[in-house]
Structure formats: C-alpha cells, structure tokens
C-alpha cells in the first residue's frame, strides 16, 4: 500500500503524475528518489493494469533504461578478465569482423558511434545464436568510420555486448547479470529475460506498459507478452521495481559499492559515467548529446529546448543515466547526491512524453528544495 507520507514527500511530482492519470497520459507510475544515500521517496500512484493497483513492488518495464546494466557488466570484465575498451569486438566474436567491421571496438558500441545498418535481428522469436549471426552479417552504413559519427542504436549493438560477456565469462548474459549485479545488490525482482516459471508466478505483480497515444489503449507491442519478457534483450527488456533500479544507481553514486557489496572500483565507475563522446551530433536524436560508456550524460548546455530525453531543467552537467522509450527515467546526479528512478506506464507520443518528463523531473528537484549549481 502507498503511505501518504511517501506521496507527500514529493507533492509537486506526485501531482503531475496524478494529472497524467486523469488526462490519459498513463494509468499509473512508480517513483523512487534518494538523496545522499537516504531514501526520500518510494511510492506508486494509479494502476499497474486496469483494476490492479500500482505499488512500489510492481515489476515495471525499463525499456532502454536497461542499457547501463550491460555497461556495468562490461566494466566488471575490464577489472576481472582484462577486457579492453579499445579492443576490437572481433577479438571476442571473430565472425563479427565480416563486411569490414574489424575495426569496431567496445568503446564504439558503448558510445553509439558504430554505424551498423539496421537489421531485424528476429527478437523475440529468434534464438540467441540466430540473433548474433544476423547482426554479425550486418554491414556498416556507407562512408561511416566508427568513432567519427554518432547515432544512437536502440537494440542490436547491445546484443553484441551480451555475446562478448557470454564468450568471456561462459554464462548467458541474463545469468551473468543476475549473479553478478542484481542479486549482490539485492535487486531480487529484477530481470533481463526472466524464466517462464517466474513470469507465471509473478502474476499481477507484473505491470503493463501501454500505448496511450490513441484510444483504446493497448499494451506496447511486442513487449508485454510471455515470449518477449522471457527472451533476453540486453538493450530493452529489463524489468523490475524502480526502487531496485534505484539501488543500481545508488551503487554507482557511491563509487561502486552499496551496503557492503562492491561491484566496481571507484575509478572504473568514474571512467564509465563521465563524458567520453563530447559535443557530437547524434543522428538519431538530431541533437548534440554527450555520452559516457553506456550512459547518457546531461547535455542541457547544448540547448535544452530541443534536447530529447533530458534529465530535466535542473540536473547538473555531471548527471548520468538512461531513459526508456516514452516511459522510464533513471539517473544519478552527483552534484546533488540524487538518484531518481521513475516509471510512468504509458507511451503517449514523443511531444507528450517530453512535456511529462521535463515537468516531473523539474518538480522532483523543486520538491527537494534544490536550485541549479552555480
């Protein structure tokens, strides 16, 4: 159940989310915020699906807010197994070199400067080996030199990261993530491709993400099906309570350690979460956006008015994280000691989501009585 004191901890943000329920932008939302390691908000509003209340324990779909999980797994392998960020992908997946891709490195993937042509890899119907084979046979875009241009890739490149992890470690990506990140942090209800029996056991605890740009609303295809939820997609089908994704960012904000469990060295965290791709125009988002290694970096200084998928009007230049398609938002802001993880369960179209995102995140900072750093 929702404690009134929790909702009242962020009254402006809660009111905006409630208005979104009233106008059909979403039917519910989860909110988690911590400041300097202390949890200040952990509540839910509305419904997870019609007739089922949204609670802080509901498993919500993260979509592209899933991506930093794979980045941290790669970071662990740089520490533990000697994986090099500037190593060619083909050192780990030799068949990836086909069609002139031998110079592509892990850093190129993590900074979205690869330039692979889009191919339908077949998820969720295809097997993991079939998906990897289709991606390995993909060509670069004409006249694209990896590292010299930027274009956000929503899906396929993260399968490549997952396959590198599998080949280096030996465990399937989804097992590695559970064993080495989720369970050590206490993220017990977080998954990227959950077993079918767990999907069935969760029942109404599984939230649904709806397309709310048209009436009647429908579940966002193809995600809210057993096939999609149980077949790993490293870039986009993470699922769990937002309070647990908040644990992940609390660990990063605390230099790689949370509650006595260390996942990364502090210097490795810094390496991955500061801007590495700087001032480049992103051909997907059509805006200059800075990127760390798998993490979006606050890019408000390049012009906030047109900036898509921002961290709101008050985030500092040091904020890092990742948003999901027209829905989830999760990031840490070291300037303020803040972790924010919010998931409305409606995709209302880009303009309506952009308005919601800016208003909600602005209200969170204002509720916390913060002002922009000088």
N, C-alpha and C positions, 0 to 999 in steps of 0.2 A: 504494500500500500504506500501511497505518497504522503509523507509527513508535511503538514502545512509549512513548517519552518524551513523545509528544503525549498519549496517553491518560493517562499518569501525571501530566500537568500539572494535570488536574482529576479526581483519583481519586474524590471523592465523587459528583460529577456523572456521571462515566462509569459508576460502579457502579449508580446509579439507572436510567440508560438501559439498562444491561445487564439489570437486573431487569425492566424493561418489556418487553424482548425475551422473556425467559423466561416472563412471565405473559401474553403476547399483546397487550399494550397497543399495541405497534408491532413491526415486524420489523427496523427499523434507524433510525439517526439521524445527522445531521451536527452538528458543534459548531465554532463559531468564537468566540474571545474575544480581544480586545486590551485592553491597559492602557497609558494614556499614549502611544498610538501604536505600541506594540510588540506584535506578535502573540505571545500566550502559549499559545494552543491552536487547532489546526486539524486536526481528526480526525473520523473516522466509525466507527460500530460497526454490526454486523449486516449486513442485506441491503437493497439498493435495490428489489429484487423477488426472488421466490423463485429461488435459485440464482445470483444476481448480487450480488456484494459491494457494499455502500455504501462509497464513497470520498469524500474531500473534493472531488473533481471531478465527482461526480454532480450532475445538474441536478434540484433538488427544487422542488416546487410551493409557492409562498409564500402562496397564498390572500390573505386580507385584509392580510397584511403587505406586499402590493403597494401599498396606497393612498398611502403617503408619497411614492412616486416621482412621481405626478401632482401632489402638493402642491408638490414642488420645481420641477417644470416650470412651474407657475403662478407660483411665486416668481421664477423666471428671467424670466418675461414681465412681472412688475411692474417689474423692473430694466431690461429691454431694450426693452420695447414699450409701457410706460406703462399697462399693465393695472392697474386699481384694485380692491382687495379689496372695497370697498364699492360697486363698480359693479353695477348690475342685470345679471343674466345676459342679459336681453333686449337689452341694448346690443350683445351679440355674437351672440346667437341670437334674432332678433326673434320667431320663432314660438313661443319658449318662454313668452312672455307670456300665451298662451291660458289661459282659465279662471281669471283672477285671480292669475296668478303674476308679474305685472310688478314686484313689489317685492322679489322674491328676489334676493339678492346672492351674489357668490362667497364671501364670508365665511360666509353662512348654510350653503352647501354644505360648506365646509371644516370647519365646527364642528358639523355634523349637527343644525342647527336649522331645517331646511326644512319638513318635514311633508308631503312628497308622498305621496299614496296609492300603495301598491304596485301595479305593473302588470308582467305578464310581458312583458319587452321583446323576447323571442324569441331571445336568445343561447343557443347559438352558431349556430343555423340561419339567423337573420335577417341581412340585410346591415346595415352600419353606418348608412346613411341610414334604413332601416326602424326600427332601434332608436331613433335620435334622434327620429324622428317620433312613435313611440309614447310616449316619455317626454314630449315637448313637449305632447301632448294630455292628459296626466295632470292631475288636479285636486288641490288641497290637501285635507288632512283637514278635516272640518267644525270650525269655530271655532278653526282654527290660525292664529296670527300668527307668521310667520317671525321667528326670533330670540328668541321668548318661551318656547318649549318645546324640549326636546331629545329626539331619537330617532335613534339610530344607523341609518343606511341602508347595507346591505351591498353594494349593487350599482349601482342606477340612477343615483344622483347623480354617480358618478364617470364615467359615460359623458358627462354634461353637461360636466364639466371637460375631458374628452378632446376634445369637439367645440369648446369655446372655444379650446383650444390649436390645433386644426386650422384654425379660421377666422382666428385671429390670425396664425399662423405660415405656414400654407399646406401644411404637411406632415401626413400622417396621424399620429395620436397615437403609434402604435408606431414610426414612423420618427423622429419628434422625440426620443422617449425614447432610442432607440439612439444617435442622432447627438449629442445634447446632454448626456446623463447617463451612459449605460452605457459607451460607447466612450471618452470622455475620461477616465473613472475606471479604465479597464482591466477593466471588467466585460464581457469579450468573450463570455461564455457566458450572459449574462442577457438575457431577452426578456419582453415582454408581447405575446404573439401572434407566434410565430416563423414564418418562411416554411416551407411544407410540405417543401421540399427539405432544410432544416436539421433539421426533425423526423425525417426519414428517415435523414439522415446520422448523427445522434446515437445512434441505436440504443439499446443497453443503457446508455448514459450517462444516459438519461432515467429518473429514479426514478419510482416509482409511489406515490401516497398511497392508503392502504387504509382502508376502513371496518372497524374492528376491534371494534365493539360487539357483533357477532354472528358466529357461525361457520357456514359458512366465510367467511373474509374475502374482500372483493371490492374492486376499485378504486373510489374515491369518485366517484359519478356527479355531474355529467356530465363531470368534468374530464380524466380520463386517456384521452382519445381524440385522434386526429389533428385532428378537427374542432374540438374545444374548445381544444387547445393552439395551433392556428394561427389562431384567430379572437380578436382582441384584446378583452379585458375589463379595462378600466383599474383596476377595484377588486379583481380577484381572480385573474387567471391569469398573474401574474409567475412566472417560472421561471428558476432558475439555481443555482449552488453558493452555499451560505450564506456562504462566505468572501467572495463578491462582494457580497452584500447587506451584509456587514460593512464592505466598502470604502465603501459609500454612507454608513453611519453614522460611519465614521472621518472622512470628509469633513465631515460636519455638526459632529461634535465638535471638529474642528479649525477651525471658523469658516468653512466653505465651500470649503476648499482641501485637496487631497491630492496629495502628490508633485509639487508644482509646477503643478498644474492647478487653477484656481479656477473653481468653478461658481456661487458666490453670494458677495455681500458678507456680512461678518460680522454686520452689523446685521440683514440680511434673515433670516439663519439664526435669530437670536435672536427676531425677530418671529414666525416660524412655529413655533418649538419651545418657547415659553413659554405658560402657560395664558392663553387668551383667553375661553373658556367656563368659568366658575368656579362651582362649587357647585350646578350644575343637575342635577336628577334625570333620568337617561336612561331613557326609556320602553321602550326595547328591552332594556337590561341590568338595569333595575329597581334602580338604584343611582346615587348621586351620583358622577359621573365628570367630571373636568376634561379639557378638550380644547384643544390649540393649533390651528393652521391645518393640518388634515390629520394631526395627530399626537396620539395618546393621551398624556396626561400622568399621571404616577404619582399615584394618588388614594387611597393607603393611609390617609390621615388621616381619610377619611370612614367608616372601618370596614373593616378588612382581611378579617375573617372571611367576609363575604358578597360581597366585591369580585370580580367576574368578570374574567378576562383581565388579571390584575395583572402586575407586573414582579417578583414575589416578595417575600419578607418583609424583605429588607434594602435594597431600592432606595431611593434618596433621593427627596425631593419634586421634584427637578429632572429626574428621568429622563423621557425622551420616546422614543416609538417606536410600534410597532403589532404586534399579534399576529394570527395567522391562525386560522381556524376549527379548533378542537380539534387544532392541529398546531404551526405555526411560531411563533417568538417572536423579535423583533429590536428592539433598542433601544440607546440610549446613556444613560449616567449621568454627567453632567458632574462631579458631586460626587466621584466616584471615578476619573474618566478611563477608564471602562469602555465597551466595545462588546461586546454579547452577541448572537449570532445562532445559533439552534438550531432544527433541524427534525426532530422525530420523524415517521416516515411512517405513523402510524396515528391514526385518529379514533375514540377509544374511548367516546364519550359525554361529556357535559359534566362529571359528577362525577369520572370517572376522569381526564379531561384536566386538570381544575382541580387535582387532587391531584398529578399528574405535574408540571405547570407550577410549582406552588409548591415542590415538593421539588427539582426540577432547578435552578431559578433560585436558591433558597436555598443549594443546595450549591455553585453556581458562586462566589457571594460568599464562602462559607466556605472554599472551596478557595483563593481568592485572599487569604485571611487578612485579610478586611475585617470591620469592625464598623460598626454604624449610626452615622451622624454625630451629634454632639451639638448 
